[in-house]
Amino acid sequence: MHIHQIKVSYLPLLLVLSYCPFTLSDIAVVVHPDNQINLDEKTVRKIFLSKTKAFPDGEKVEVYDLPAENKTRIEFGVTVLRKSEARLNSYWARMLFSSKARPPVVLENVDEIKAMIASNPHAIAYMDLEDVDDSVKVVLNKP
């Protein structure tokens, strides 16, 4: 591997770090409080990239996202999905063009995410760990 290839591979992470003033937040992947599933990072990635349409127990899943410019979304993309915002946009463009999958439904803010999760046992989303309350259940915490 050439040195310039190594530098380029770190570019998305460096961009995220430069976007975040000082530190990255802990990301919490959340579901309805009554949902009894356990998820690992690989399964979460498959769900959010629409490679699977159900929770491990077979129940259908409805995925919710934050707006593109949201700091938590950018961090989630890099740390959990392993894609920069540009790569994620390209991925969804290909999936839509080929009719293979649709991107998650975008909600405007964390309050809308919490309201959707609390009212929908099939919902999954993510938020900053500091925003978690009793209306949601954390199934994955990604520092």
Residue, then its C-alpha position, 0 to 999 in steps of 0.5 A: m500500500h502506498i503512503h498516499q493511499i493511507k492518507v486518502s483512506y483517513l480523509p472521511l474521518l478527518l473531515v468528521l473530526s474537523y466538523c466536530p468542534f472538540t470531541l465525537s459524541d457517543i451514538a445510541v442506536v434506539v428502539h421501542p422500549d418494549n422491543q426485546i431484540n439484541l443487536d450487534e454493530k454488523t446487524v445495525r449496519k445491515i439494517f440501516l443500509s437496507k440489506t435486511k428488512a427485519f429485526p433478528d427475531g423476524e419482525k419488520v423494521e422501519v428505519y429512521d434517520l436524521p437530516a444530512e447536515n446533522k452532526t450525529r448523522i455524520e458521526f453515525g455514518v462514519t463510525v457505524l455505517r463506515k461511509s462518509e456522507a458523500r459515499l452514503n449518498s452515492y450508495w443510496a443513489r445506486m440502490l434507488f436507481s436499481s430499485k433494490a432499496r430505499p433510504p431511511v425516512v428522515l425526521e427533522n430532529v431528535d424529538e421527532i425520532k423519540a416520538m416515532i420510536a415511542s409510538n412504533p414498536h418496529a422503529i429503529a433510529y440513532m441519536d446522541l447518547e445524551d438525548v436518550d430518555d425513557s421513551v426509547k431503549v438503547v440496543l447499541n452504544k457506539p463511542 
